[in-house]
Amino acid sequence: MIEIHDLTLDIHGTGILHDVSLTIGAAEVFGLVGESGSGKSMTALAMMRLLPEGARASGQILLNDTNLLALSEAEMCDLRGREIGMIFQEPMTALNPVRTIGDQVAETLLVHGRASRKEALVIAAEKLARVGLPPEDVPLDRYPHELSGGQRQRVSIALAIALRPRLLIADEPTTALDVTTQAQILALLKGLVAEEGMSLLLITHDLAVVAGMADHVAVMQNGKIVEQAPTEQLFTQMKQPYTRQLFEASHHQPDRRVTARSEPLLSVENAQRNYRLPGISLFGKTPVFQAVKDVSFTICKGESLGLVGESGCGKSTLSRAILGLEPLQGGRIVMDGKEVQAGVHMPAELRRKMQVVFQDPYGSFDPRWKVSDLIGEPFHLLEAPPQNREERICEALENVGMPIDCGDRYIHEFSGGQRQRIAIARALVLHPELVILDEAVSALDVSIRAQILDLLADLQARLDLAYLFISHDLNVVKAITDRVLVMKAGEIVEAGTTQQVFDAPQHPYTRTLLKAAPQIPRAWRKEHHA
């Protein structure tokens, strides 16, 4: 279908790809795995000829015996979408926020002159229905911000397949999605390959996703293909140390010491959080959406509690209420014997005891500030600036394994894993008792994730921290928590020790979540460990 021979790429003289060669067969799912920065996405962008300024590529990318690197931009514009389609990692930035989803899917057909506007909208409706967004449920005049993450990803897929391309490139298409939505998107992609006869290049850092999807797998490190083979053969043999390293990282269990005590630190009692919806009629009763329904639980000092559930189940809403960022309409939250009040009623002393690490560290920092200023930002919660401010910042950086001289640099100069370490340092600088981690490792590749989990386990033991770990990644929750709460539609449907919930789930919803999580076949794992 498409062949890459000795692809080499440099940007302003810096080598990025080195003699990359691979072949994707017709109607084949080809998995490309590796850590962040290994060159996976650059390989895909080279195939699409969407490289940044200053990039120089050599070698061959053959499609129908035509070298794509030799085509003019006009010829590539004709080929993109028609022969090769691409699904990007973050659909919200890939889609145009000021155009409706119907217009965006139809645009591909109009640009290539394949249909009139009226016909293009009809085809757009058909493609959106094919990816699970029928017009009767999701009208064509919806905008991207009105859709969930999974729905936006489906729109991106519909856009990519509008012209029925022969090759579909999916760059981390499920990274930020919960397990059930991820399973639906992967099943959709596999179905499209079977029905349309197209080939799929699946780029991911999740080995379990590749194990369940791909016919052939290539492993990439530092811009080179270090190993490639049919999927089962690669997983059972793993000839290269780097492949084995990725495999071990995907099943990494941090060395945790039990630090939980019976003394309660945080108590949530019958919490209710409602949102007013747009009125249906002028004089009718205002409808209300219940995001959190009568939720109760306790976190003890030194304990790690997991909170899992699908997107939209109320996890983040509940965490914002715990942090005092949103008020409750019923129930109460007590932290260290004092009731949490939202907004201006939240005492600084109480807010100091709770800190949060967000999913996207880059988005949670001011890019204009230096790292030392970012980490020292929470000091405003103290009555007076600390006399040993710089010492406290250096201590926080050392706690997370970052050099103290990085305080003079800006956040854009760091990798994703380093940014997350800096985010954790900011959360620790006030010596809190509870840290809320809201999808704090979901966007990291497996090896960086393993390092961050080790770091969190070490910090908990050394600093006597309690964690509320919010995640859709069940493997992560299993590795880092003592107890688990399962949330569905604003309610806690199951609670218990981590081992109990994972080994013997009682609620059907919990069993659905566990079943949806991708797994490397047990036989492949056994053979490898043997």
C-alpha positions in Angstrom: 0.0 0.0 0.0 2.7 2.5 1.1 6.4 2.0 1.5 8.9 4.2 3.3 12.6 3.7 2.4 15.5 5.3 4.3 13.5 8.3 5.4 15.8 10.9 7.0 14.6 14.2 8.4 16.3 17.1 10.0 15.0 20.5 11.2 17.4 23.4 11.0 20.2 20.9 10.9 19.1 18.8 13.9 18.5 15.1 13.1 15.0 13.9 13.8 14.5 10.7 11.7 17.3 8.4 10.7 16.9 5.9 7.9 13.3 5.0 8.7 11.9 2.1 6.6 8.6 0.4 6.8 5.8 -1.1 4.6 2.1 -0.9 5.2 0.0 -3.5 3.3 -3.4 -3.0 1.9 -6.2 -3.2 4.5 -3.6 -3.7 7.2 -3.5 -2.1 10.6 0.1 -1.1 11.3 1.1 0.0 14.8 3.9 2.5 15.4 4.9 2.7 19.1 7.5 4.6 21.1 8.0 7.2 23.7 7.2 10.9 23.2 9.9 12.5 21.1 10.8 9.2 19.4 9.8 10.5 15.9 6.4 8.8 15.5 4.4 11.9 14.7 7.2 13.4 12.5 7.1 10.2 10.5 3.3 10.7 9.9 3.7 14.4 9.1 6.4 13.5 6.6 4.0 11.1 4.9 1.4 13.9 4.8 4.1 16.5 3.8 3.0 18.7 6.7 6.5 19.4 8.1 7.5 22.5 10.0 9.6 25.3 8.5 13.2 24.4 8.2 12.6 20.7 7.8 14.5 18.8 5.1 13.5 15.2 4.2 15.3 12.7 2.1 14.6 9.1 1.1 11.4 7.7 -0.4 7.8 7.6 0.6 6.1 5.6 -2.1 2.4 5.6 -2.7 1.3 3.9 -6.0 5.0 3.9 -7.0 5.0 7.7 -6.6 7.5 9.3 -4.3 5.5 11.8 -2.2 8.7 13.7 -1.3 9.1 14.6 -5.0 5.6 16.0 -5.4 4.8 19.7 -5.5 2.6 21.3 -2.9 -0.3 21.5 -5.4 0.0 17.8 -6.1 0.1 17.0 -2.4 -3.0 19.1 -1.8 -4.9 17.0 -4.4 -3.6 13.8 -2.7 -4.3 14.8 1.0 -7.8 13.6 2.1 -8.3 11.7 -1.2 -5.5 9.1 -0.8 -4.3 9.7 2.7 -6.4 11.0 5.6 -5.1 11.9 9.1 -6.7 12.0 12.6 -4.9 14.2 15.0 -4.4 13.6 18.7 -6.3 16.6 20.0 -9.6 17.1 18.0 -10.5 20.4 19.7 -7.4 22.0 18.1 -7.8 20.1 14.8 -11.3 21.2 14.3 -12.4 24.8 13.4 -14.2 26.2 16.5 -16.3 28.7 14.5 -17.6 26.3 11.8 -20.3 23.6 12.3 -19.3 20.0 12.2 -21.4 19.5 9.0 -19.6 22.2 7.2 -16.2 20.9 8.2 -16.9 17.3 7.0 -18.4 18.7 3.8 -15.5 21.0 3.2 -13.2 18.1 2.2 -15.6 17.1 -0.6 -16.0 20.7 -1.8 -12.3 21.4 -1.9 -11.7 18.3 -4.0 -14.6 19.1 -6.3 -16.3 15.8 -5.5 -19.8 17.1 -4.8 -22.0 20.2 -4.8 -22.6 21.9 -1.5 -26.0 20.2 -1.1 -24.6 16.8 -2.0 -21.6 17.4 0.3 -23.9 18.0 3.3 -25.8 14.8 2.5 -22.6 12.8 2.3 -21.3 14.6 5.5 -24.5 13.4 7.3 -23.9 9.8 6.1 -20.2 9.9 7.2 -21.1 11.3 10.6 -23.8 8.7 11.0 -21.2 6.0 10.1 -19.0 7.1 13.0 -21.9 7.0 15.5 -23.2 10.6 15.2 -26.5 10.4 13.4 -28.1 13.8 12.6 -31.2 13.0 14.7 -29.0 12.8 17.8 -26.2 15.2 16.8 -27.4 17.8 14.2 -25.0 19.0 11.5 -25.2 22.6 12.9 -23.5 21.7 16.1 -20.2 23.3 16.9 -17.1 21.4 18.3 -17.4 23.0 21.7 -20.9 21.6 22.1 -19.6 18.0 21.8 -17.8 15.7 24.2 -14.2 14.6 23.7 -15.3 11.3 22.2 -17.8 12.9 19.9 -15.2 15.4 18.7 -12.9 12.5 17.9 -15.6 10.9 15.9 -16.1 14.1 13.9 -12.3 14.1 13.1 -12.6 10.5 11.9 -15.6 11.4 9.7 -13.6 14.3 8.2 -10.6 12.0 7.5 -12.7 9.3 5.8 -15.0 11.6 3.8 -13.2 10.8 0.5 -12.6 7.2 1.4 -8.8 7.4 1.4 -6.7 4.3 1.0 -4.5 5.1 4.0 -5.8 6.5 7.3 -3.2 7.8 9.8 -4.4 8.0 13.5 -2.0 9.8 15.7 -2.8 9.0 19.4 -6.5 9.0 18.7 -7.6 7.8 22.1 -5.0 9.2 24.5 -7.3 11.5 26.5 -10.4 9.4 26.3 -11.9 7.2 29.0 -11.8 3.4 28.6 -15.3 2.8 27.3 -15.1 5.7 24.7 -11.6 4.5 23.8 -12.9 1.0 23.1 -15.7 2.5 21.0 -13.3 4.6 18.9 -10.9 1.6 18.4 -13.8 -0.6 17.4 -14.9 2.1 14.9 -11.5 2.3 13.3 -11.2 -1.5 13.0 -14.6 -1.6 11.5 -13.7 1.1 8.9 -10.6 -0.9 7.9 -12.7 -4.0 7.4 -15.6 -2.3 5.5 -13.7 0.3 3.4 -10.6 -1.8 2.8 -8.4 1.0 3.8 -5.1 0.7 5.6 -4.5 2.2 9.1 -1.3 3.5 10.6 -2.0 3.6 14.3 0.5 5.8 16.3 0.3 5.3 20.1 2.4 4.8 23.2 -0.1 2.3 24.6 1.2 -1.3 23.9 -2.1 -2.8 25.0 -4.0 -0.8 22.3 -1.5 -2.0 19.6 -1.8 -5.6 20.9 -5.5 -5.6 20.3 -5.6 -3.7 17.0 -2.4 -4.1 14.9 -1.4 -6.8 12.4 2.2 -5.5 12.3 4.1 -3.4 14.8 7.2 -1.2 14.6 9.0 0.2 17.7 10.6 3.6 17.4 13.4 5.1 19.5 15.3 8.3 18.9 14.1 8.6 15.3 15.0 5.0 14.4 13.0 1.9 13.9 14.6 -0.5 16.4 12.3 -3.5 15.9 9.4 -4.5 13.8 7.5 -7.7 13.2 4.0 -9.2 13.1 2.2 -8.3 16.4 2.2 -11.6 18.2 5.8 -12.3 17.1 7.0 -9.0 18.4 5.3 -9.3 21.8 6.4 -12.9 22.4 10.0 -12.5 21.3 10.9 -8.8 22.0 14.4 -9.0 20.7 15.4 -5.5 21.5 16.0 -4.2 25.1 14.0 -1.0 24.4 11.0 -3.0 23.4 11.2 -5.0 26.6 11.6 -1.7 28.5 8.4 -0.4 27.1 6.6 -3.6 27.9 7.8 -3.6 31.5 6.8 0.1 31.9 3.3 -0.6 30.7 2.8 -3.0 33.6 4.9 -1.0 36.1 3.9 -1.3 39.8 5.6 1.3 42.0 7.1 0.1 45.3 4.5 1.6 47.6 4.6 1.5 51.4 1.3 1.5 53.2 1.0 4.9 54.9 -2.8 5.1 55.4 -4.0 5.6 59.0 -7.5 5.4 60.4 -7.6 9.1 61.2 -10.0 10.9 58.8 -8.5 13.8 56.8 -11.3 14.7 54.3 -15.0 13.8 54.7 -17.6 14.2 51.9 -21.1 13.9 53.3 -24.1 13.6 51.0 -22.6 16.1 48.5 -24.9 17.4 45.8 -23.9 19.7 42.9 -26.5 20.9 40.4 -26.3 23.0 37.3 -29.2 25.1 35.8 -30.0 24.2 32.2 -31.5 26.6 29.6 -35.2 27.1 30.1 -37.6 25.2 27.8 -40.3 27.9 28.0 -40.6 31.4 29.3 -42.7 30.6 32.4 -41.8 26.9 32.8 -39.7 25.6 35.6 -35.9 25.9 35.0 -34.5 22.4 34.4 -31.6 21.2 36.5 -28.8 18.8 35.8 -27.5 16.8 38.8 -23.8 16.4 38.3 -23.1 15.0 41.8 -25.9 13.1 43.6 -25.6 12.4 47.3 -22.0 11.3 47.3 -20.3 10.4 50.6 -16.8 9.1 51.3 -13.7 9.6 53.5 -10.0 10.0 52.8 -7.8 9.1 55.8 -4.4 10.6 56.4 -1.7 9.1 54.3 -4.2 7.2 52.1 -4.4 7.0 48.4 -8.0 6.9 47.1 -8.8 6.3 43.4 -11.9 7.8 41.7 -12.7 6.3 38.4 -15.5 6.6 35.8 -16.3 7.7 32.3 -16.0 11.3 31.1 -19.0 13.4 32.3 -19.7 11.2 35.4 -19.0 14.0 37.8 -15.4 13.2 38.9 -13.9 16.6 38.1 -17.0 18.5 39.3 -16.7 16.7 42.7 -12.9 17.6 42.9 -13.7 21.3 42.2 -16.2 21.2 45.1 -13.6 19.6 47.4 -11.1 22.3 46.4 -13.7 25.0 47.3 -14.0 26.2 43.7 -17.7 25.4 43.3 -20.5 25.5 45.9 -22.6 22.5 46.8 -26.4 22.6 46.8 -26.6 19.9 49.5 -24.4 18.1 51.9 -21.0 19.3 53.2 -17.2 18.7 52.8 -15.0 18.7 55.9 -11.2 19.0 55.7 -9.2 18.4 58.8 -12.2 19.2 61.0 -13.2 22.4 59.2 -16.0 22.8 56.7 -15.0 23.7 53.1 -16.8 26.8 51.8 -16.6 27.7 48.1 -15.1 30.9 46.7 -14.3 33.8 49.1 -15.5 31.8 52.1 -12.7 29.4 51.7 -10.0 30.3 54.3 -6.5 30.5 52.9 -5.2 28.2 55.7 -7.7 25.5 54.6 -6.9 26.0 50.9 -3.2 25.6 51.7 -3.8 22.1 53.0 -5.2 21.0 49.6 -3.4 21.3 46.3 -4.1 20.0 42.8 -2.2 18.6 39.8 -4.1 19.0 36.6 -4.1 16.8 33.4 -2.4 19.3 31.2 0.6 20.9 33.0 1.4 23.3 30.2 -2.2 24.7 30.2 -2.1 25.2 33.9 1.0 27.4 33.9 1.5 31.0 32.8 4.1 30.6 29.9 5.4 34.1 30.6 6.6 33.2 34.1 9.9 31.5 35.0 9.6 28.1 36.7 10.7 29.6 40.1 7.8 32.1 39.9 5.4 29.3 38.9 6.3 27.1 41.8 6.3 30.0 44.3 2.8 31.2 43.1 0.9 29.4 46.0 2.8 31.4 48.6 0.1 34.1 48.3 -2.0 31.8 50.5 0.3 32.5 53.4 -0.2 35.4 55.7 3.3 36.7 54.8 5.8 35.7 52.2 8.2 33.1 53.6 11.7 34.3 54.6 13.2 31.2 53.0 11.2 31.4 49.7 14.1 30.4 47.4 15.0 27.5 49.7 11.4 26.3 49.7 11.3 26.4 45.9 14.6 24.5 45.6 13.3 21.9 48.1 10.2 21.4 46.0 12.3 20.9 42.8 14.6 18.5 44.6 11.6 16.5 45.9 10.4 15.8 42.3 13.9 15.1 40.9 14.4 18.3 39.0 17.7 20.3 39.1 17.4 23.5 41.1 18.9 25.6 38.3 15.8 25.0 36.1 14.0 27.7 38.1 15.5 30.3 35.7 14.0 28.7 32.6 10.5 28.9 31.1 7.9 26.1 31.0 8.0 25.6 27.2 11.7 24.5 27.5 10.7 21.2 29.2 9.3 17.9 28.1 5.8 16.7 29.1 7.2 14.5 31.9 9.3 17.4 33.2 6.4 19.7 33.2 4.3 17.3 35.2 7.2 17.1 37.8 7.2 20.9 38.0 3.4 20.8 38.5 3.8 18.4 41.3 6.6 20.6 42.8 4.1 23.6 42.8 1.6 21.4 44.6 4.1 20.4 47.2 5.7 23.8 47.9 3.2 24.6 50.7 3.5 21.2 52.3 -0.1 20.2 51.8 -1.8 17.2 53.5 -4.0 16.3 50.5 -3.0 16.4 46.8 -5.8 15.9 44.2 -4.4 14.4 40.9 -6.9 15.0 38.1 -5.8 12.7 35.2 -2.3 13.7 36.1 -0.6 11.0 34.0 -3.1 10.2 31.3 -1.2 12.1 28.6 2.2 10.7 29.4 3.9 7.8 27.6 4.4 4.5 29.4 8.0 5.0 30.6 7.4 8.6 31.8 4.2 7.5 33.5 6.1 4.8 35.3 8.6 7.4 36.5 5.9 9.7 37.7 4.1 6.9 39.6 7.4 6.0 41.3 7.8 9.6 42.2 4.3 9.9 43.7 4.7 6.7 45.7 8.1 8.0 47.1 6.6 11.4 47.9 3.7 9.9 49.7 5.9 7.8 51.9 8.4 10.6 52.7 6.0 13.5 53.1 3.0 11.7 54.6 0.6 12.8 51.8 -2.9 11.7 51.1 -3.9 11.4 47.4 -7.3 11.6 45.6 -6.3 10.1 42.3 -8.9 10.8 39.5 -8.3 8.8 36.4 -9.9 6.8 33.6 -6.7 4.7 33.3 -7.6 1.6 35.4 -4.0 0.3 35.3 -2.7 3.5 36.9 -5.4 3.4 39.6 -4.6 -0.2 40.3 -0.9 0.6 40.7 -1.1 3.7 43.0 -4.2 3.5 45.2 -5.4 1.7 48.4 -9.1 2.1 47.8 -11.2 2.8 44.8 -14.6 4.6 44.2 -16.4 3.9 40.9 -18.6 6.8 39.8 -21.4 6.7 37.2 -23.8 9.5 36.4 -23.0 11.5 39.5 -23.3 8.5 41.9 -20.8 6.2 43.6 -21.9 2.8 42.4 -19.1 0.7 44.0 -16.4 1.2 46.6 -13.8 -1.0 48.2 -10.2 -1.8 48.5 -8.3 -1.7 45.1 -7.7 -5.4 45.1 -11.4 -6.2 45.9 -12.8 -3.9 43.2 -10.4 -5.1 40.5 -10.4 -8.8 41.3 -14.1 -9.2 42.2 -16.2 -6.3 40.8 -19.7 -6.3 42.1 -21.5 -3.7 40.0 -22.2 -4.3 36.3 -20.8 -0.9 35.4 -17.5 -1.7 37.1 -17.3 -4.9 35.1 -18.0 -2.9 31.9 -15.1 -0.5 32.7 -12.7 -3.4 33.4 -13.7 -5.2 30.3 -13.3 -2.1 28.1 -9.7 -1.6 29.2 -7.3 -2.8 26.6 -5.0 -5.7 27.7 -2.1 -7.5 26.2 -3.1 -11.1 25.8 -2.1 -13.2 28.9 -0.5 -15.9 26.8 1.9 -13.3 25.2 2.8 -11.9 28.6 3.4 -15.4 30.1 5.7 -16.3 27.2 7.6 -13.1 27.6 8.1 -13.5 31.3 9.0 -17.2 30.9 
